[in-house]
Structure formats: C-alpha cells, structure tokens
C-alpha cells in the first residue's frame, strides 16, 4: 500500500523560508514523479511544483524562482524548498504521486507577521 506523509509546515514571517518533506512508502519503483499542491481557504487546489521521472521540473509563475522541488531517489522522498515566502503562500500543502490517487494528509504553511 502506497503512503505519502508530508512534514515541515509551520508559521513563518514574510520573506522567510521553509522546507517541506514528503516521505513515501510502498513505492516499488525508483524516481517516482511527484508533485506539490496547495489549497488556500476558499480557493481551489493548485499545483506549485512537479518533478518528473527524468528529473525535470516545472512551476507556475506564482512560485517560480522562489520554490524548488527536489527528490531523493534512494529514499523516494520529495522536498519543497520555499524561499521568500509571502502571505498569499498560506495554505495546506499536499504531495501527490503522479498517475495515482495517492495523496498525503497535508501540512499547514502560514506566512504571517
């Protein structure tokens, strides 16, 4: 059974940084494609970063240059480094395994002074 577990969320001031982790279990192949998504109160879920099987990445303009997704292939763990955080980044952040219905439980990120 595949499981995803996010960690690393918290409260940070504007301009600060956080690193989220997504630990996986039950994945039988290496280099899984994964993504980070977020849902802010009253808004739809949106993608913030994706990393593909070949290691390529993409980001929406709203986070490009501030967020970086990476993956530890041996540990099958994905990370999201978030810099220069803004209040509008406040949301619950989820990781997702590409091509599946597997999602983590989410971790809250709050950007506020």
Secondary structure, DSSP 8 states (H G I E B T S, - for coil): --EEEEE--EEE-TT--EEEEEEEES--SSS--EEEEEE-TTS--EEEEEE-TTS-EE--TTTTTTEEEEEETTTTEEEEEE-S--GGG-EEEEEEETTSS-B---EEEEE--
